[in-house]
Amino acid sequence: MESLRPLRDPIHLVAFGFGTGLVPRAPGTAGSLLGLVAAWWLVELPLVARLGVVAGVIALGIFVCGESARRLERHDDQRIVFDEIAGVLLTAAIVAEKTFATLALVFVFFRFFDIVKPWPIRDVDHRLGGGLGIILDDLIAALYAAVCVATIRALLPTI
C-alpha cells in the first residue's frame, strides 16, 4: 500500500491521473487511455463547450503537474500523466468524431508523437520548466496527432 500513499495528496491524485500514473509499465499510455475515456463524452459537446472544457483541463494541468513536480523535486516524473490526459482531450476536441476507429487513431497518433517527440516537442520538453513545460510538449503532440487523424479521415472518409 506504500505505492498508493501519493494518492492521499489531492495534487498528486490529479497529476497522477487518478492512479493511472502508478501502473508499473507505460504509465503515460495508461493516462492516455483515461483521457480517451473522457474524450468519448467530450466530443459530443458543441465546439465552444469542448474548447472550454479542454482549456479548463489545460489550466488545471499546468497547476497540478507543476505543483506535483515541485513536491516530488523532479521535473516531469513519469507518474505525472495528467499532461497525457490533457493532450488526448485536445486531440479529440479538434477531431470531434465519436467513432471507435477515429478515437483509436487519436490514441495511436498522440502516443506516437508523445513518445517520439519530434521537433519542437523535444526542445519544449527540455527547455521549459514547471507545469507549463510539462503540459506544453503534450499539447504540441496533440496538434500533430490531430493533423494526422484529420488527414487520414479526409483521405479515407469511411473511417
C-alpha positions as CSV (number, residue, x, y, z in Angstrom):
1,M,0.0,0.0,0.0
2,E,3.0,2.3,0.2
3,S,2.8,2.8,-3.5
4,L,-0.7,4.3,-3.1
5,R,0.4,6.9,-0.5
6,P,0.8,9.7,-3.0
7,L,-2.9,9.4,-3.9
8,R,-3.8,10.7,-0.5
9,D,-2.5,14.1,-1.7
10,P,-5.1,15.8,-3.9
11,I,-2.4,17.3,-6.1
12,H,-0.7,14.0,-6.8
13,L,-4.1,12.3,-7.2
14,V,-4.9,14.5,-10.1
15,A,-1.4,14.8,-11.5
16,F,-1.0,11.0,-11.4
17,G,-4.2,10.6,-13.4
18,F,-6.3,9.3,-10.5
19,G,-3.9,6.4,-10.1
20,T,-3.2,5.6,-13.8
21,G,0.3,7.1,-13.4
22,L,1.2,4.4,-10.9
23,V,0.9,1.4,-13.2
24,P,4.2,-0.3,-13.4
25,R,4.7,-0.2,-17.1
26,A,3.8,2.6,-19.6
27,P,2.1,5.0,-17.2
28,G,1.8,7.6,-20.0
29,T,-0.2,5.1,-22.0
30,A,-2.5,4.3,-19.1
31,G,-3.1,8.1,-18.6
32,S,-3.8,8.5,-22.3
33,L,-6.3,5.7,-22.1
34,L,-8.1,7.5,-19.3
35,G,-8.1,10.6,-21.4
36,L,-9.6,8.6,-24.2
37,V,-12.5,7.5,-22.0
38,A,-13.1,11.2,-21.1
39,A,-12.8,12.1,-24.8
40,W,-15.7,9.7,-25.6
41,W,-18.1,12.1,-23.9
42,L,-16.2,15.3,-24.7
43,V,-16.7,15.0,-28.5
44,E,-20.5,15.2,-28.2
45,L,-20.3,18.7,-26.8
46,P,-20.7,21.8,-29.0
47,L,-17.4,23.3,-30.1
48,V,-17.4,26.2,-27.6
49,A,-18.1,23.8,-24.8
50,R,-15.4,21.3,-25.9
51,L,-12.8,24.1,-26.1
52,G,-13.9,25.4,-22.7
53,V,-13.5,22.0,-21.1
54,V,-10.1,21.5,-22.7
55,A,-8.9,25.0,-21.7
56,G,-10.0,24.2,-18.1
57,V,-8.2,20.9,-18.1
58,I,-5.1,22.5,-19.5
59,A,-5.2,25.3,-16.9
60,L,-5.7,22.7,-14.1
61,G,-2.9,20.6,-15.6
62,I,-0.4,23.4,-15.6
63,F,-1.1,24.0,-11.9
64,V,-1.3,20.4,-10.7
65,C,1.6,19.0,-12.8
66,G,3.8,21.9,-11.8
67,E,3.0,21.6,-8.1
68,S,3.3,17.8,-8.2
69,A,6.7,18.0,-9.8
70,R,7.8,20.7,-7.2
71,R,6.7,18.4,-4.4
72,L,8.4,15.4,-5.9
73,E,11.5,17.6,-6.6
74,R,11.6,16.1,-10.1
75,H,10.5,17.7,-13.3
76,D,8.0,15.6,-15.3
77,D,8.2,12.5,-13.2
78,Q,6.8,9.5,-15.2
79,R,4.0,9.1,-12.7
80,I,2.7,12.6,-13.7
81,V,0.3,11.7,-16.5
82,F,-2.3,14.5,-16.4
83,D,-0.5,16.0,-19.3
84,E,-1.3,13.0,-21.4
85,I,-4.9,13.2,-20.4
86,A,-4.9,16.9,-21.5
87,G,-3.2,16.0,-24.7
88,V,-5.6,13.3,-25.7
89,L,-8.6,15.5,-24.8
90,L,-7.2,18.3,-27.0
91,T,-6.7,15.9,-30.0
92,A,-10.2,14.5,-29.6
93,A,-11.7,18.0,-29.2
94,I,-10.1,19.1,-32.5
95,V,-11.0,15.9,-34.4
96,A,-14.5,15.8,-32.9
97,E,-15.6,12.4,-34.2
98,K,-17.0,9.8,-31.9
99,T,-16.3,6.6,-33.7
100,F,-14.1,3.8,-32.3
101,A,-11.8,4.0,-35.4
102,T,-11.3,7.7,-35.1
103,L,-10.7,7.6,-31.3
104,A,-8.2,4.7,-31.8
105,L,-6.3,6.9,-34.3
106,V,-6.4,9.8,-31.8
107,F,-4.8,7.5,-29.2
108,V,-2.2,5.9,-31.5
109,F,-1.0,9.2,-33.1
110,F,-1.0,11.1,-29.8
111,R,1.1,8.3,-28.1
112,F,3.4,8.2,-31.2
113,F,4.2,11.9,-31.1
114,D,4.4,12.0,-27.3
115,I,6.9,9.2,-27.2
116,V,9.0,10.1,-30.3
117,K,8.9,13.8,-29.6
118,P,9.8,15.3,-33.0
119,W,10.9,18.9,-33.2
120,P,9.8,21.2,-31.5
121,I,8.3,18.8,-28.9
122,R,11.7,17.6,-27.6
123,D,13.0,21.1,-27.3
124,V,10.0,22.3,-25.4
125,D,10.2,19.3,-23.1
126,H,13.8,20.0,-22.3
127,R,13.7,23.9,-22.1
128,L,10.6,24.8,-20.2
129,G,10.2,24.1,-16.6
130,G,7.2,23.9,-14.3
131,G,3.7,22.9,-15.2
132,L,3.7,24.8,-18.5
133,G,6.8,22.8,-19.6
134,I,5.2,19.5,-18.5
135,I,1.9,20.3,-20.4
136,L,3.1,22.1,-23.5
137,D,5.0,19.3,-25.1
138,D,1.9,17.1,-24.9
139,L,-0.2,19.9,-26.4
140,I,2.1,20.1,-29.4
141,A,2.0,16.3,-29.7
142,A,-1.8,16.6,-29.7
143,L,-1.8,19.1,-32.5
144,Y,0.5,16.9,-34.6
145,A,-1.8,13.9,-33.9
146,A,-4.9,15.9,-34.8
147,V,-3.4,16.9,-38.2
148,C,-2.6,13.2,-38.9
149,V,-6.1,12.0,-37.9
150,A,-7.8,14.7,-39.9
151,T,-5.6,13.8,-42.9
152,I,-6.5,10.2,-42.7
153,R,-10.2,11.0,-42.3
154,A,-10.0,13.2,-45.3
155,L,-8.3,10.5,-47.4
156,L,-10.5,7.7,-46.1
157,P,-13.9,9.2,-45.2
158,T,-15.3,5.8,-44.2
159,I,-13.1,5.8,-41.1
